[in-house]
């Protein structure tokens, strides 16, 4: 399920601030009452802190993608396992061949093998 937009979140909070009940706000914006309560609780806890992205931090981040592209261009015949081993040796971060494959696909690089 996709998250609700920040704009909708702000409109829900504004409606509650103007005196509407939580149930009325939930009906008006077609969200659950628990969603309205959660938004109010999150605002009270720390209103300035943006919500983080769920999941673990990627081992090969967006800043490292140029280095991956350079590595693939330097050894175009390398397998995913070889690229993962090279990445560990050069950057000190151990990644699986699946992780390396996902990054290479996101970069839209092809890995042609010589016969």
N, C-alpha and C positions, 0 to 999 in steps of 0.2 A: 504494500500500500504506500502510495506517495505521501509525503509530508504536506501539510497545509502550507500555503504561502505565508510569508511574513506579513503581507498586507492584511490577510484575513485574520491572522493572530492579533494584529494591532486593532482592527475593527471590533473584534470580540472583546478585547480588554477595554476599549473605549466605551462600548455599550454597557458593560458592567459598571464602569466608573460613573456613567450617567444615571445609574439607578435601576436598570433593568435586572430582573432576577436571573440567576444562572440558567434556570430551566427555560425561560423565555428567550434568552440569548442563544441557547443551544438549538431551540426550535427555529428561530429566525435565520440562523446561519447554517442549519442542517449539519450540526456536529453533535457529538455526544456531550452529556452534562459533565462527564469525567474529563473531557478535553478542556472544557471551560475551567474547571477546577484546577487542572494541571497547569494551564497557562497562568492562572492567578498565583499558584504556589511557586512556579518558576520565577515569576516577576518579583515576588517578595524575597526570594532567596538571594538573587543577585541579578538585578535588572540590566546591568551593563554587560554582563558576560554573554557572548554569543554561544549558542549551542554547538558542541563539537560534532565532528563527523564520526559516526560509529565505525567500529572495526579497528584492527591493528594498523600501525603505521607501516606504509609500504617499505620494503627493504631497498627497492630501487625507486627513488622518488622522481618527481618531475625534473628536478635539477640535474639528475644523473643520466637523463635520457640521451643527451648529446654524447656522453662517454660510451654508452651502449652502442649508439650508431657508429661511432668511430671504431669500436672494437669489432663490430660485425663487418664493417668495410675493410678493416685490416686483415681479418681472417674469414673471408666469405665461405670457405669450405668447412668451417668448424661446425661440429654438432652442438646441440643445445647443452649437453653435458660438458663439452669442452669450453663453451662460452661461460657456463656457470663456474667452472673451475678457474678460468682466467679471471673472472670478475672477483672471485674470492682472493686470488693471489695479488691482484692489483689494488683492490679497494678494501680488503679485509672484512668483507661482508659475505657470509655464506648464503647463497641462494640456491633453490632447486632448479632443475632444468625446466620445470613447468613455469616457474616465475619468470625465468629468462625468456621462455617462449611467449608468455603473455606480453612482456615489455616489447619484444621484437614485433609482435603482431600489432600492438598499439602504434608503433612507429611506422607501420606499413612497409617494413623491410622484407624482402624475399631472400631466402637462403638457398641459392642454387648450388647444387653439388656437381663437381666435375666427375666424369666417369673415368 
